[in-house]
Amino acid sequence: MKRKIEIMDTTLRDGEQTSGVSFSVSEKLTLAKLLLEELKVDRIEVASARVSNGELLSVQQITSWAATTNYLNKVEVLTFVDKGVSIKWMIEAGAKVQNLLTKGSLNHLTHQLKKTPEQHFSEIEATIKLAQQHKIETNVYLEDWSNGMRNSKAYVFQFLDFLATQPIKRVLLPDTLGILTHTETFEYISSLVDKYPDLHFDFHGHNDYDLSVANVMEALKAGCHGLHLTVNGMGERAGNAPMASVVAVINDFLPDIDISLKETSLYKVSKLVSAFTGVGIPANKPIVGDNVFTQTAGIHADGDSKKNLYFNDLLPERFGRKRQYALGKTSGKANILKNLQELGLTLNDEDLGKVTQRIIELGDKKEKVTQEDLPYIISDILDSGSYQEKVSIKSYVLTHSKGLKPSTTVAIEIENEMYEENAQGDGQYDAFMNAITKIFKSKKVQLPTLIDYAVRIPPGSSSDALCETIITWKSETKEFITRGLDSDQTVSAIKATEKMLNII
């Protein structure tokens, strides 16, 4: 039989302690609904009592909604041992579950509260009793519990002996300062589970040493009954144990553990939390980062086409995502083929080689190329092959200074002869065209008239790698269009012009 583990999300409480983060009332309500109904977490911790009027209003809205959907016992609030002030706040907020913050280490008790264990326990008992009178359920946080186990274990066991006599639902064990190793986590929690088999223990990990996911695994192996997680690992300092990574680890490596969370909703919730907080998701963050299901090296794309050699169990479809193949200087033909297949396009080997070379050139310029850019690169390359190249623009200097007219010096090779000219104009491209016109005038060649000039990035592209300039020309006999593609707008116009010169 699998062992059911409760997942409590504390993004709206502990996650809000991320520096610079504050959820609005409507954002908290939206996320509370999404976490419980879409992601299917077991419980949510939504606020700290007594913080602000806005916090009170947000909890009132959440509890009002939760009361109509049978979720009220899943909504929890952090409270304090404060002679009933927090309980009064809870009653006004409509909340029915308090997570009472107490001292889990003798160091905190002695130096912050300056009280004896007996005094602290007496006040806790009074708070729990008052909550019971108002039909409020109590869970108890042992703040700084990890340091308590390291440095004052006798106090922790004395505290738990007391809590075992109290009408509480859960004991919450926070690694408040993120100091635990995985071996300590297993040792400490297993000792508690063995000694107090009738108590329910939640583990609340922080990530200061980047060990939170490993500690969560060991907490589960040690027999803990619940976990506290946050979306995107948000939280104070280095944050809390991240929801997406923990869910994937449990599902893949702990087959005897059962959780209710819906994997396919993790990415959606992650993106929404990022949008609400303004805290970006690192591109390489496991499960939810932009790059984690993107193959960059061509050899990996090639291997994926040959029996999925570079796949692991973290298939993107599990999390509502899709595998991608990056386009850049290391992508090679295999990545480009994968993207072409998705677009329904095919190229012969020669043209594929040309497209690959163009993407490598853009990669060397540190430009990011997307799948949406591909049709424009292909069009540009195939268009370049539709005429015999007799004119080549070898070099140019474009200047633009305040108070002075833009000017251009250009060198062109026409049928193996070099020509050089300079000119001024109303803009850099106008100056370039004036210089070109001088050269062709000396050869008694009339250039076509420019009748339309349009600049755009490829529609749908999410990068600034490419700019397309489309120029319509009119000669005495016909009207025609040339296109130029480059990361620089003026250069793309010059490339379109070079095509025109070859056509005429």
C-alpha positions in Angstrom: 0.0 0.0 0.0 1.2 3.5 -0.8 1.6 6.0 2.0 -0.5 9.2 1.5 1.5 12.4 2.1 -0.2 15.8 2.6 1.2 18.7 0.5 0.7 22.1 2.1 1.5 25.0 -0.2 2.8 28.1 1.6 3.5 30.3 -1.4 0.9 32.8 -0.3 2.4 33.1 3.2 6.1 32.0 3.4 6.5 32.6 -0.4 5.4 36.2 0.1 8.4 36.7 2.4 10.5 36.8 -0.8 12.2 40.2 -0.9 10.0 42.7 -2.8 7.0 40.4 -3.2 3.5 41.2 -2.1 0.3 39.6 -3.5 -2.8 41.8 -4.0 -6.1 40.6 -2.6 -7.4 39.4 -5.9 -4.1 37.7 -6.7 -4.2 35.7 -3.5 -7.8 34.6 -4.1 -7.0 33.6 -7.7 -3.9 31.6 -6.6 -5.8 30.0 -3.7 -8.4 28.7 -6.1 -5.8 27.5 -8.6 -3.8 25.7 -5.9 -6.7 23.8 -4.5 -8.9 23.2 -7.5 -6.4 22.9 -10.4 -3.1 21.8 -8.8 -4.9 19.7 -6.1 -2.7 20.5 -3.1 -4.1 19.3 0.2 -3.8 22.5 2.1 -2.7 26.1 1.7 -1.2 28.5 4.1 -2.4 31.9 3.0 -1.3 34.6 5.4 0.2 35.7 8.8 -2.3 37.0 11.3 -2.2 40.7 12.4 0.0 41.8 9.4 -2.2 44.3 7.7 -5.8 45.3 6.7 -5.0 44.0 3.2 -4.0 40.7 4.6 -7.2 40.5 6.6 -9.3 41.3 3.5 -7.5 38.7 1.4 -8.1 36.0 4.0 -11.8 37.0 4.3 -12.2 36.6 0.6 -10.5 33.3 0.5 -12.4 31.8 3.5 -15.7 33.2 2.1 -15.0 31.3 -1.2 -13.7 28.2 0.6 -16.8 28.0 2.8 -18.9 27.5 -0.3 -16.7 24.9 -1.8 -16.0 22.7 1.3 -12.3 23.8 1.4 -12.4 25.8 4.6 -10.5 23.2 6.6 -7.7 23.3 3.9 -7.0 27.1 4.5 -4.4 27.8 7.2 -3.1 31.0 8.8 0.2 31.6 10.7 -0.6 32.8 14.2 1.3 33.8 17.4 1.3 33.1 21.1 -0.1 36.6 21.9 -2.8 36.2 24.6 -5.6 35.7 22.0 -4.9 38.6 19.7 -4.3 36.2 16.7 -7.4 34.2 17.6 -9.5 37.3 17.5 -8.0 38.1 14.0 -8.7 34.5 12.9 -12.4 34.9 13.9 -12.7 38.2 12.0 -11.0 36.6 9.0 -13.3 33.5 9.0 -10.4 31.1 9.2 -10.7 27.7 11.0 -7.1 26.4 11.0 -4.2 28.1 12.8 -0.5 27.3 12.4 0.7 28.5 15.8 4.3 29.7 15.8 6.3 28.6 18.8 10.0 28.2 19.8 11.5 24.9 18.6 15.0 25.6 20.0 16.2 26.5 23.5 18.4 29.2 21.9 15.3 31.1 20.5 13.3 30.6 23.6 16.0 31.9 26.0 17.3 34.8 24.0 14.2 36.0 22.1 11.4 35.3 24.5 13.5 35.2 27.6 11.2 32.6 29.1 11.5 29.1 30.6 10.1 26.1 28.8 7.4 25.8 31.4 6.2 29.4 30.9 6.2 28.9 27.1 4.2 25.7 27.3 1.7 27.2 29.6 1.0 30.1 27.2 0.8 27.7 24.3 -1.7 25.6 26.1 -3.9 28.6 26.8 -3.8 29.6 23.1 -4.8 26.1 22.0 -7.6 26.1 24.5 -8.9 29.5 23.4 -8.8 28.3 19.7 -10.8 25.1 20.7 -13.5 27.3 22.3 -13.9 29.0 18.9 -13.8 25.8 16.9 -10.4 26.6 15.4 -8.1 23.7 14.7 -4.4 24.0 15.8 -1.2 22.9 14.1 2.0 23.9 15.9 5.2 25.3 14.2 8.5 24.5 16.1 10.4 27.5 14.9 14.2 26.8 14.5 13.5 23.1 15.1 16.6 22.0 13.1 18.9 24.0 15.3 16.9 22.7 18.3 17.7 19.1 17.3 21.4 20.0 16.8 22.0 21.9 20.0 19.1 21.4 22.4 17.6 18.0 21.7 16.4 17.4 25.3 14.3 20.6 25.0 12.7 19.5 21.7 11.7 16.1 23.3 10.4 17.9 26.4 8.3 20.2 24.1 7.0 17.2 22.1 6.1 15.4 25.3 4.0 18.4 26.2 2.4 18.6 22.7 1.5 15.0 22.8 -0.9 15.8 25.5 -2.6 18.7 23.6 -5.6 18.6 21.2 -3.6 19.5 18.1 -3.7 18.1 14.5 -0.1 18.4 13.3 3.4 19.3 14.4 5.2 21.4 11.8 9.0 21.0 11.7 10.8 23.9 10.0 14.4 23.9 9.0 14.0 27.7 9.5 17.6 28.7 8.6 18.1 26.0 5.9 21.0 24.4 7.8 20.2 20.7 7.6 22.0 18.0 5.6 20.1 15.1 4.2 21.6 12.7 6.8 20.6 15.0 9.6 17.1 15.3 8.2 16.6 11.5 8.1 18.2 11.0 11.6 16.1 13.8 13.3 12.7 13.0 11.8 13.0 9.2 12.1 13.8 9.7 15.8 10.7 11.7 16.3 8.4 9.4 14.3 9.7 6.4 16.3 9.2 8.1 19.7 5.9 9.8 18.9 4.0 7.4 16.6 0.6 9.1 17.2 1.8 12.6 16.2 1.5 13.9 12.6 4.8 15.6 11.5 5.1 18.0 8.6 8.6 18.9 7.2 9.2 22.5 6.1 12.5 22.8 4.2 14.4 25.9 3.3 17.0 26.0 0.5 20.0 28.0 1.8 22.5 25.2 0.8 20.5 24.1 -2.2 19.6 20.9 -0.3 15.9 21.3 0.2 14.8 18.7 -2.3 17.3 16.2 -1.0 16.1 16.9 2.6 12.5 16.4 1.5 13.4 13.0 0.1 15.0 12.0 3.4 12.2 13.4 5.4 9.8 11.2 3.5 12.0 8.1 3.9 12.2 8.9 7.7 8.4 8.7 7.9 7.1 12.3 7.9 3.5 12.7 7.1 3.4 16.0 5.2 5.5 18.6 3.3 5.5 22.4 3.0 6.4 23.6 -0.5 6.2 26.8 -2.5 5.7 27.4 -6.2 9.0 28.3 -7.9 10.8 27.7 -4.5 9.8 31.2 -3.4 10.5 32.3 0.2 12.8 34.2 2.4 16.6 34.2 1.6 17.2 31.3 -0.8 13.6 30.2 -0.6 11.7 27.1 0.3 11.6 23.6 -1.2 10.3 24.0 -4.8 7.0 22.5 -5.6 7.7 21.2 -9.1 11.0 19.5 -8.3 9.7 17.8 -5.2 6.6 16.5 -7.1 8.8 15.1 -9.9 11.2 13.5 -7.4 8.4 11.8 -5.4 6.7 10.5 -8.5 9.9 9.1 -10.0 12.0 8.0 -7.1 9.6 7.2 -4.1 7.2 4.6 -5.4 5.7 3.9 -2.0 4.5 7.6 -1.6 1.2 8.8 -2.9 0.4 12.5 -3.5 -2.6 14.2 -4.9 -0.9 16.9 -7.0 -1.6 17.2 -10.7 1.7 17.3 -12.6 0.3 18.8 -15.8 -0.8 22.0 -13.9 2.6 22.7 -12.4 3.9 24.8 -15.3 0.7 26.8 -15.6 0.7 27.7 -11.9 4.4 28.4 -12.0 4.1 31.0 -14.8 1.1 32.7 -13.1 3.0 33.1 -9.8 6.0 34.5 -11.7 3.6 37.0 -13.5 2.0 38.1 -10.2 5.3 38.5 -8.3 7.5 39.9 -11.1 10.1 37.3 -10.0 11.4 35.6 -13.2 11.9 31.8 -13.4 15.6 31.0 -14.1 15.9 29.5 -17.6 17.6 26.4 -16.2 15.2 25.9 -13.3 14.2 22.2 -13.2 10.7 21.3 -14.6 9.5 24.9 -15.1 12.5 26.8 -16.6 12.4 27.8 -20.3 15.5 25.7 -21.2 14.9 22.4 -19.3 13.2 20.7 -22.2 15.3 22.3 -24.9 18.0 20.4 -26.7 20.7 22.8 -27.9 23.4 20.5 -29.2 22.8 19.0 -32.6 24.1 15.6 -31.4 21.3 15.4 -28.9 18.6 16.2 -31.5 20.2 13.5 -33.7 20.1 11.0 -30.8 16.4 11.9 -30.1 15.6 10.9 -33.7 17.4 7.5 -33.1 15.4 5.8 -30.4 15.2 8.8 -28.1 18.7 8.4 -26.9 18.7 11.6 -24.9 15.3 11.3 -23.3 14.9 10.7 -19.5 11.8 10.1 -17.4 11.2 13.9 -17.2 9.1 14.0 -20.3 7.8 17.5 -20.9 4.3 16.3 -21.7 4.0 15.3 -18.0 4.1 18.9 -17.0 2.0 20.4 -19.9 5.0 21.3 -21.9 6.7 20.3 -25.2 10.3 19.4 -26.1 12.1 22.1 -28.2 15.2 22.1 -30.3 17.2 25.4 -30.0 18.6 27.1 -33.1 22.1 28.4 -32.7 25.7 27.8 -33.6 25.8 24.4 -31.9 22.4 23.2 -33.1 23.6 21.6 -36.4 21.4 20.1 -39.1 19.6 17.7 -36.7 18.0 20.6 -34.6 17.0 22.4 -37.8 15.4 19.3 -39.2 13.4 18.9 -36.0 12.1 22.4 -36.3 11.4 22.1 -40.0 9.3 18.9 -39.3 7.2 20.8 -36.8 6.6 23.5 -39.4 5.8 20.9 -42.1 8.8 22.1 -44.3 11.4 20.1 -46.2 14.7 21.1 -47.8 17.2 19.4 -49.9 20.7 18.8 -48.5 22.3 21.8 -50.2 19.7 24.2 -49.0 19.7 22.7 -45.5 23.4 23.3 -45.4 22.9 26.9 -46.4 20.3 27.4 -43.7 22.5 25.8 -41.1 25.4 28.1 -42.0 23.2 31.2 -41.7 22.0 30.1 -38.3 25.6 29.4 -37.2 26.5 33.0 -38.3 23.7 34.4 -36.3 24.7 32.3 -33.3 28.2 33.7 -33.5 26.7 37.1 -33.1 24.9 36.0 -29.9 21.6 36.3 -31.6 18.7 34.0 -30.5 16.9 32.4 -33.5 13.4 30.9 -33.0 11.4 28.5 -35.0 9.3 31.3 -36.2 12.3 32.9 -37.9 13.1 29.8 -40.0 10.7 30.4 -42.9 12.2 33.9 -43.4 15.8 32.6 -43.3 14.8 29.9 -45.9 13.0 32.4 -48.1 16.0 34.7 -48.0 18.4 31.9 -48.9 16.3 30.4 -51.7 15.7 33.9 -53.1 19.4 34.6 -53.1 19.8 31.5 -55.4 17.3 32.7 -58.0 19.8 35.0 -59.8 23.4 35.0 -60.9 25.4 37.2 -58.6 27.2 39.8 -60.7 27.1 42.7 -58.1 28.6 42.4 -54.6 28.5 45.2 -52.0 32.0 44.7 -50.5 32.0 47.3 -47.8 30.4 50.4 -46.5 30.6 53.1 -43.8 27.4 54.6 -42.5 27.6 57.7 -40.4 24.9 59.6 -38.5 25.8 62.6 -36.3 23.6 65.2 -34.6 23.5 68.4 -36.6 25.2 66.8 -39.7 23.6 65.1 -42.7 24.0 61.3 -42.7 26.7 60.1 -45.1 27.8 56.8 -46.7 31.0 55.6 -48.3 30.4 52.4 -50.3 32.6 50.0 -52.3 31.0 47.7 -54.8 32.3 45.0 -57.1 30.4 44.9 -60.5 31.5 42.0 -62.8 34.9 41.8 -61.2 35.5 45.6 -61.2 35.7 47.7 -58.0 33.9 51.0 -57.6 33.9 53.4 -54.7 31.7 56.4 -54.0 30.4 58.5 -51.1 27.2 60.6 -50.7 25.0 62.3 -48.2 21.2 61.8 -47.7 18.2 62.4 -45.5 19.0 59.2 -43.6 21.7 56.4 -43.7 19.9 54.3 -46.2 19.1 57.4 -48.4 22.8 58.3 -48.3 23.6 54.7 -49.3 21.2 54.8 -52.3 22.6 58.2 -53.4 26.1 56.7 -53.4 24.9 53.6 -55.4 23.1 55.8 -57.8 26.3 57.8 -58.6 28.2 54.5 -59.3 25.5 53.2 -61.7 25.1 56.6 -63.3 28.7 56.5 -64.3 28.0 53.2 -66.0 24.9 54.8 -67.7 22.5 52.4 -65.9 19.2 53.8 -64.6 18.2 52.3 -61.2 14.5 51.4 -60.6 12.5 53.7 -58.4 11.9 52.7 -54.8 8.1 52.8 -54.4 7.6 50.9 -51.1 9.8 50.1 -48.1 8.6 48.0 -45.2 10.4 46.7 -42.2 9.3 44.0 -39.8 10.4 41.2 -37.5 9.1 37.8 -38.5 5.5 37.5 -37.3 5.2 35.4 -34.2 8.9 35.5 -33.5 9.9 35.8 -29.8 13.4 37.0 -30.6 15.1 40.1 -32.0 17.6 38.0 -34.0 16.2 39.0 -37.4 14.8 42.0 -39.1 13.2 41.7 -42.6 13.1 44.6 -45.0 10.8 44.3 -48.0 11.4 46.8 -50.8 9.2 47.2 -53.9 10.9 48.6 -57.0 9.5 49.9 -60.3 11.5 50.0 -63.5 10.3 51.0 -67.0 9.2 47.5 -67.7 8.1 45.9 -64.4 7.5 46.1 -60.7 9.3 43.7 -58.4 10.1 43.0 -54.8 13.3 42.1 -53.0 13.8 41.1 -49.4 16.8 41.4 -47.0 17.2 39.6 -43.7 19.7 40.6 -41.0 19.8 41.4 -37.3 20.4 45.1 -38.2 17.6 47.0 -39.9 19.8 49.1 -42.3 21.9 46.1 -43.2 18.7 44.1 -44.1 17.7 47.0 -46.4 21.2 47.0 -48.0 20.9 43.2 -48.7 17.5 43.8 -50.3 19.1 46.5 -52.5 22.0 44.2 -53.5 19.4 41.7 -54.8 17.8 44.4 -56.8 21.2 45.3 -58.4 21.8 41.7 -59.4 18.3 41.4 -60.8 18.7 44.4 -63.1 
